Amino acid sequence: MVGRIPLSAIREEFPILSVRVHGDGPIGTVESSTGKPLVYLDNAATTQKPRHVLEAVYRYYKKYNANVHRAIHALGEQATAQYESSRLEVRDFLRAVTEREIVFTRGTTEAINLVVFSWGRKNLREGDEILLTEMEHHSNLVPWQILAQEKGLELRFIPIREDGSLDTDALPRLIGERTKLLAVTQMSNVLGTINDVRSIVSLAHQRGVPVLVDAAQGVPHLPVDVRDLGCDFLAFSGHKIFAPMGIGVLYAREALLEEMPPFQGGGEMIRAVWYDRAIWNELPHKFEAGTPNVGGAVGLAAALRYLRGLGMENVRRYEDLLTRYTLRRLGELRQVVVYGNAARRGSLISFNLGDLHPHDVAQYLDAEGIAVRAGHHCAQPLHRKLGLSATVRASLSFYNSEEEVDRLVEALQGAEEFFSRGLH
Ligand SMILES: Cc1ncc(COP(=O)(O)O)c(C=O)c1O
């Protein structure tokens, strides 16, 4: 049960969860019914979509599709209304003060790049420091590296402890005169660690340092309230929160957005243009150059409405129980080593099985119908720090069940036996 809703009812909302894989025909065909029932445990990479979202996107393209903010016709007005009401849905979901603080982007990566190349280019000088953590995804590292090269900045890193938690005791010493911004993931996409963003923001703000939160893994699993967190910027991706790919959000405090120059130039983001200059549109349109992903925004709003119906507290509670169950079951396998054991953790678990290569493990699981991720999960420096080249990652969502976790554990037992017999 997620809140008061039985798991079976939730799973019915997600048609893809009942497909079979590796049958006699392509997925979805009658012939595929000879295959294995899908166990989808790759939710940190992307999530599946409920009917609410599928239908909202279908309805949008079937009935309302037009370009927004430009057309003086009924369809255009309807499309604009849907796009802008999707922004209000995001504002309410994040508890932002105003919709002027909600910028639609392609995803987390583009949202972080927006901050780096708009705010960063304007405000940073040679010798300035950006404070990151050792557990950042490449999206919250590589853009900073590019700007650091361009401007002569220094990147510094908050270390992680043995258990995979962030060593926040090091913070007071790491935030110095030159620190101009702190950028931190809300939840590690490798270790599962949930960082205490509120305390980090509070400490950084005492020193006058703004904070960017990479909430790509946080927003889909935790109740998030930007006013309570106190952060200055927060980024997340629609596709990780049950919405389509190609839509995401940058939340930023209005005062900061007002001061920032545009990220990209083109249509939509201008108020008036001459051959030699232009003046910018008002917030948030100043940051949305070109035709936006309206269908994606409509899908995102539908996903957020669905989640509000479930209740993010209920989602968190259910996923927490399922994660603990999974950790307990994985603990029964002698050869499984789990990476990340922080007290506050989310519903993804990275592990290795003896000295088997994670790709072999993932392939074995796939043959059993179980989808996991294997690799460095776009966090190569972190893997290097842990002395690993890759891990297997099982990432759970509220639509996963204990039975699915049991199938994972059984399949891992099978993999252990299979590879120990040297049959490969
Ligand atoms: C913590 C974290 N940050 C950023 C990203 C990048 O998200 P996207 O590829 O949707 O822009 C991911 C995706 O895996 C992530 O897990």
The ligand as a Tripos MOL2 file, in Angstrom:
@<TRIPOS>MOLECULE
LIG
   16    16     1     0     0
SMALL
NO_CHARGES

@<TRIPOS>ATOM
      1 C1         22.0160   13.1560   -9.5650 C.3       1 LIG1
      2 C2         21.7960   13.4090  -11.0190 C.ar      1 LIG1
      3 N1         22.0300   14.6110  -11.5300 N.ar      1 LIG1
      4 C3         21.8280   14.8990  -12.8160 C.ar      1 LIG1
      5 C4         21.3850   13.9530  -13.7010 C.ar      1 LIG1
      6 C5         21.1990   14.3110  -15.1470 C.3       1 LIG1
      7 O1         19.8660   14.2720  -15.5000 O.3       1 LIG1
      8 P1         19.4150   14.4670  -17.0320 P.3       1 LIG1
      9 O2         20.2480   13.5180  -17.8250 O.co2     1 LIG1
     10 O3         17.9690   14.1270  -17.0170 O.co2     1 LIG1
     11 O4         19.6820   15.9000  -17.3840 O.co2     1 LIG1
     12 C6         21.1380   12.6590  -13.2270 C.ar      1 LIG1
     13 C7         20.7030   11.5930  -14.1720 C.2       1 LIG1
     14 O5         21.0220   10.4510  -14.0180 O.2       1 LIG1
     15 C8         21.3400   12.3840  -11.8620 C.ar      1 LIG1
     16 O6         21.1140   11.1670  -11.3640 O.3       1 LIG1
@<TRIPOS>BOND
     1     1     2 1
     2     2     3 ar
     3     2    15 ar
     4     3     4 ar
     5     4     5 ar
     6     5     6 1
     7     5    12 ar
     8     6     7 1
     9     7     8 1
    10     8     9 2
    11     8    10 1
    12     8    11 1
    13    12    13 1
    14    12    15 ar
    15    13    14 2
    16    15    16 1
@<TRIPOS>SUBSTRUCTURE
     1 LIG1         1 GROUP 0 **** ****
